[in-house]
Amino acid sequence: MDYLSRQKTFQQNLDAEAFDGFLLTHPPNLRYLCGYTGSNGLLLFLGGRRTFFTDGRYTEQARAEVRGARVVIPKGPLLPVAAKLMAPKRAKIGFEADHTTVALAADMRKAMGKSITWKPISGLVMRQRIVKDADELRMLRQAVRVGADVFQSALKHIRPGVRESEVAGRLELAAREAGADGMSFETIVAAGKRSALPHGRASAERVPRRGFVVVDSGVILRGYCSDMTRTVHVGPLGREERKWYESVLEAQLAGSDAVKPGKTAGEVDKAAREVLRRAGLGRFFTHSTGHGVGLEIHEPPRLGKAQQEELRPGMVITIEPGIYIPGKGGIRIEDMVLVTESGCEVLTPVGKELIEI
């Protein structure tokens, strides 16, 4: 990872915003900018220099991981030590408005004194993170492949009478055995009528003799997330249920086809949503069409109604329309997609034809 280049770009963004410095605390942003993977740290940009602060638990880890910044290990709280670097100066220092608690903001103001003017700003690092560089795309491709492989491994365990939690457990074990850091989110396995729950996390309920089973899972590999949903059907499939599945698949393909540089996130959402509306299923599509993925499972852009963010090459997003019919069941199909110079590349290497068990 080219952390120095990322820091240089971030410094240019600070200069453009007329900030004298910036204090970062959000772990994914710390990892993105300097490589640190621990749970406690501060990264201070000030006067063209970067200083990283953490506590004694992470001494060796910080020295091994942090790039492009001087590492300081205080014996006490981090903020007072950081304050010593800023206290003699009159400066406008930015901080992450979308990740800083009210309590932490109060501590910052107390520690730094009146010479520092604090300016909250949202999304300054995410403006960089929203477009993935070559190293990130390599890691995301690997995470997607692992996520696809573990789904295939878990698929053979979907049988009538098996608990949803067992299917999820098999999938998560396969992920760990494949080298995943962990799961991107709590695995969703929702069977039968529970498949009508968009976030039906795996429960002790058993897979019924007949019905849809939604499996939504993702792995974290070297910090980068994957996200994939497939829906299978157990038992005999009726004509109406097949039509439902075909409609969701058509919507998913329409959403993917709409992904092009310059298109807005809202236009992609509309392309998928319109298919389900024409099929008479629009009222059952109750969430947005997708979201960005990277160091976090949910990143900008959000592909929802009227969202005006323009797609750019290097963005990685999900396309995941679904329908959820109370008392009957639900269907969702999700791929991860890379925005390219001319359109898009579907990263998820798993077919979308309906699997009947």
C-alpha positions in Angstrom: 0.0 0.0 0.0 1.3 3.4 -1.0 0.7 5.2 2.3 3.0 8.1 1.5 1.1 8.9 -1.6 -2.2 8.8 0.3 -0.8 11.1 3.0 0.4 13.6 0.3 -3.1 13.6 -1.3 -4.7 14.1 2.1 -2.4 17.0 2.9 -3.4 18.6 -0.4 -7.0 18.3 0.6 -6.3 19.9 4.0 -4.5 22.8 2.2 -7.5 23.2 -0.1 -9.8 23.4 3.0 -7.4 26.0 4.6 -6.8 23.7 7.6 -3.5 24.0 9.5 -3.8 20.4 10.7 -6.1 17.5 11.2 -6.7 14.9 14.0 -7.9 11.5 12.9 -9.2 8.8 15.2 -11.4 6.5 13.1 -9.7 3.1 12.8 -10.4 2.5 9.1 -9.1 6.0 8.3 -5.9 5.3 10.3 -5.4 2.1 8.5 -6.0 3.7 5.1 -3.6 6.6 5.7 -0.7 5.0 7.7 -1.3 1.2 7.9 -2.1 0.9 11.6 -4.6 -1.9 12.4 -5.0 -1.5 16.2 -8.0 -0.2 18.1 -6.6 2.9 19.7 -4.7 5.7 18.0 -4.5 9.3 16.9 -2.9 10.5 13.7 -2.1 14.2 13.7 -1.3 16.2 10.5 0.4 19.5 11.5 2.8 21.7 9.8 3.5 19.2 7.0 4.4 16.5 9.4 2.5 13.4 10.7 2.7 12.1 14.2 1.0 8.9 15.4 0.0 8.4 19.0 -1.0 5.1 20.7 -0.8 3.5 24.1 1.7 0.9 25.4 -0.4 -2.1 24.4 0.4 -1.3 20.7 4.1 -0.3 21.0 5.5 -3.0 18.8 2.5 -3.2 16.5 2.6 0.5 15.8 6.4 0.5 15.1 5.9 -2.4 12.7 2.8 -1.1 10.9 2.8 2.7 10.8 4.3 4.3 7.7 5.0 7.9 7.0 4.5 9.2 10.6 6.6 9.5 13.7 5.3 7.1 16.4 4.8 8.4 19.9 3.9 6.1 22.9 2.7 8.3 25.8 2.6 6.9 29.3 -0.8 8.4 29.9 -3.8 9.7 27.9 -3.0 10.4 24.2 -4.7 13.8 23.9 -2.5 15.8 26.4 0.6 14.7 24.6 -0.8 15.6 21.2 -1.8 19.0 22.7 1.9 19.8 23.5 2.6 19.7 19.8 -0.2 22.2 19.1 -0.4 24.3 22.2 2.2 27.0 21.3 0.5 27.5 18.0 -2.7 29.3 16.9 -4.1 26.9 14.4 -7.3 25.7 12.8 -7.4 22.0 13.3 -10.0 19.8 11.6 -11.5 16.6 13.0 -13.8 13.8 11.8 -17.3 15.1 12.5 -18.9 11.8 11.5 -16.8 9.7 13.9 -16.0 11.9 16.9 -18.3 11.6 19.9 -19.5 14.7 21.8 -17.4 13.5 24.8 -14.2 13.2 22.8 -14.8 16.6 21.1 -15.1 18.1 24.6 -11.9 16.4 25.7 -10.1 17.7 22.7 -11.1 21.3 23.3 -10.2 21.0 27.0 -6.8 19.4 26.3 -5.8 21.8 23.5 -6.8 25.2 25.0 -8.0 28.3 23.4 -5.2 28.7 20.9 -6.7 25.9 18.8 -9.8 26.5 16.7 -11.5 23.1 16.1 -13.4 22.6 12.8 -15.6 19.5 12.3 -15.8 18.2 8.8 -17.3 15.1 7.4 -16.0 12.7 4.8 -12.6 14.3 4.1 -10.8 10.9 4.1 -13.7 9.2 2.4 -13.3 11.5 -0.6 -10.1 9.6 -1.2 -11.3 6.2 -0.1 -14.3 6.2 -2.3 -12.1 5.5 -5.4 -9.9 2.5 -4.8 -6.3 2.3 -5.9 -4.6 -0.7 -7.5 -3.5 -2.2 -4.2 -7.1 -1.9 -2.8 -8.6 -3.5 -5.9 -6.2 -6.4 -5.7 -7.3 -7.0 -2.1 -11.0 -6.6 -2.8 -10.8 -9.1 -5.7 -9.2 -11.6 -3.3 -11.8 -11.0 -0.6 -14.6 -11.5 -3.2 -13.1 -14.8 -4.4 -12.8 -16.1 -0.8 -16.3 -15.0 -0.1 -17.6 -16.8 -3.1 -15.7 -20.0 -2.3 -17.0 -20.2 1.3 -20.6 -19.7 0.0 -20.1 -22.7 -2.2 -18.7 -24.6 0.7 -21.8 -23.8 2.9 -24.3 -24.5 0.1 -24.2 -28.2 0.5 -25.3 -27.9 4.1 -28.6 -26.2 3.2 -31.1 -29.0 3.7 -34.5 -29.3 5.3 -34.2 -29.6 9.1 -30.8 -28.0 9.3 -30.7 -24.9 11.6 -29.9 -21.6 10.0 -27.2 -21.1 12.5 -25.5 -24.3 11.4 -25.4 -23.2 7.8 -23.9 -19.8 9.0 -21.4 -21.6 11.2 -20.2 -23.8 8.4 -19.7 -20.8 6.2 -17.8 -18.9 8.8 -15.6 -21.8 9.6 -14.8 -22.2 5.9 -13.9 -18.4 5.9 -11.5 -18.8 8.7 -9.9 -21.9 7.2 -9.5 -19.9 4.0 -7.5 -17.2 5.9 -10.2 -14.5 6.4 -9.6 -12.0 9.2 -13.3 -12.4 10.1 -16.7 -11.7 8.7 -17.7 -8.4 7.2 -21.0 -8.5 9.2 -23.1 -11.0 11.1 -24.0 -13.7 8.5 -27.6 -13.7 7.3 -29.2 -17.1 6.7 -33.0 -16.6 6.5 -35.1 -19.6 5.5 -38.8 -20.0 4.6 -41.0 -17.2 5.8 -38.0 -15.7 7.6 -36.5 -15.0 4.2 -38.9 -12.0 4.1 -36.7 -10.3 6.7 -34.1 -8.2 4.8 -31.7 -8.6 7.7 -32.8 -12.0 9.0 -29.6 -13.0 10.8 -29.0 -16.7 11.2 -31.2 -18.1 14.0 -32.0 -21.5 15.6 -34.9 -21.9 13.2 -34.6 -24.9 10.9 -34.7 -24.8 7.1 -38.3 -25.9 6.1 -39.2 -28.5 3.6 -40.2 -25.8 1.1 -39.2 -22.2 0.7 -36.6 -19.7 -0.2 -33.3 -19.4 1.7 -31.4 -16.1 1.6 -27.7 -16.3 2.3 -25.9 -12.9 2.7 -22.3 -13.0 3.9 -19.0 -11.4 3.4 -15.4 -11.9 4.6 -12.7 -9.5 5.7 -9.3 -10.3 4.1 -6.4 -8.1 5.1 -8.8 -5.4 6.1 -10.9 -5.4 3.0 -14.5 -6.6 2.9 -16.6 -8.6 0.5 -20.4 -8.8 0.3 -22.5 -11.3 -1.6 -26.1 -12.6 -1.5 -27.6 -15.6 -3.2 -31.1 -17.0 -2.7 -31.8 -20.7 -3.2 -35.0 -22.7 -3.0 -35.7 -25.9 -1.0 -38.4 -28.2 -2.3 -40.8 -27.8 -5.2 -40.9 -24.4 -6.8 -44.2 -22.9 -7.9 -44.9 -20.8 -11.0 -45.4 -17.6 -9.0 -42.2 -18.1 -6.9 -40.2 -18.7 -10.1 -41.6 -15.4 -11.5 -40.6 -13.6 -8.4 -37.0 -14.9 -8.7 -36.8 -14.1 -12.4 -38.0 -10.5 -11.7 -35.4 -9.9 -9.0 -32.7 -11.3 -11.3 -33.8 -9.1 -14.1 -33.7 -6.1 -11.7 -30.2 -7.1 -10.5 -28.9 -7.3 -14.1 -30.6 -4.0 -15.0 -28.9 -2.3 -12.1 -25.5 -3.7 -13.1 -26.0 -2.7 -16.7 -26.8 0.9 -15.6 -23.4 1.2 -13.9 -21.2 3.6 -15.9 -19.0 6.6 -15.1 -21.0 9.8 -14.9 -24.2 8.0 -14.0 -25.6 9.0 -10.6 -26.2 6.5 -7.8 -29.9 7.3 -8.0 -30.0 6.4 -11.7 -28.7 2.9 -10.9 -31.2 2.5 -8.2 -34.0 3.6 -10.5 -32.9 1.1 -13.2 -33.3 -1.8 -10.8 -36.4 -0.5 -9.0 -38.3 0.1 -12.3 -38.0 -3.6 -13.2 -39.7 -4.6 -10.0 -42.3 -1.9 -10.3 -43.3 -3.1 -13.8 -43.6 -6.7 -12.4 -46.0 -5.4 -9.7 -43.4 -6.1 -7.0 -42.1 -2.6 -6.3 -43.8 -2.2 -2.9 -41.8 -5.2 -1.7 -38.4 -3.7 -2.5 -37.8 -1.8 0.8 -34.1 -0.8 0.8 -31.6 0.9 -1.5 -30.1 -0.9 -4.5 -26.5 -0.9 -3.1 -23.6 0.7 -1.4 -19.8 1.2 -1.6 -17.5 -1.5 -0.1 -13.9 -1.2 1.0 -12.2 -1.1 4.4 -15.8 -0.9 5.7 -18.7 -3.0 4.6 -20.9 0.1 4.1 -19.2 3.1 2.4 -20.3 5.8 0.1 -21.8 6.0 -2.4 -25.3 4.9 -1.4 -27.3 3.7 -4.4 -30.7 4.9 -3.3 -33.6 7.0 -4.6 -32.5 10.5 -5.9 -28.9 10.0 -4.7 -26.8 12.4 -6.8 -23.2 11.1 -6.3 -21.7 10.5 -9.7 -20.0 7.1 -10.3 -16.3 7.2 -11.1 -13.9 4.6 -12.3 -12.4 2.8 -9.3 -15.5 2.8 -7.2 -16.6 -0.6 -5.9 -20.3 -1.0 -5.2 -22.9 -3.6 -4.6 -26.0 -4.2 -6.7 -28.5 -6.0 -4.5 -32.2 -5.5 -5.2 -34.6 -7.8 -3.4 -38.3 -8.4 -2.6 -39.7 -9.3 0.8 -43.3 -10.6 0.9 -44.6 -11.0 4.5 -45.8 -14.5 5.3 -44.4 -15.9 2.1 -40.7 -15.3 1.7 -38.0 -13.1 0.2 -35.4 -13.0 -2.5 -32.2 -11.0 -2.8 -29.3 -11.3 -5.4 -26.2 -9.3 -4.8 -22.9 -8.8 -6.6 -19.9 -6.6 -6.0 -19.2 -4.4 -9.1 -16.2 -2.3 -10.1 -16.9 0.9 -12.0 -14.5 1.0 -15.0 -13.7 3.6 -17.6 -16.3 2.3 -20.0 -18.9 0.6 -17.7 -18.5 -2.0 -15.0 -16.9 -5.3 -14.1 -18.9 -7.8 -12.0 -16.4 -9.1 -9.5 -18.5 -11.8 -7.9 -17.7 -15.1 -9.6 -20.9 -17.0 -8.7 -23.7 -17.7 -11.1 -27.1 -16.3 -10.4 -29.3 -19.0 -11.9 -31.8 -20.3 -9.4 -30.5 -23.3 -7.4 -33.2 -25.7 -6.4 -32.4 -28.1 -3.5 
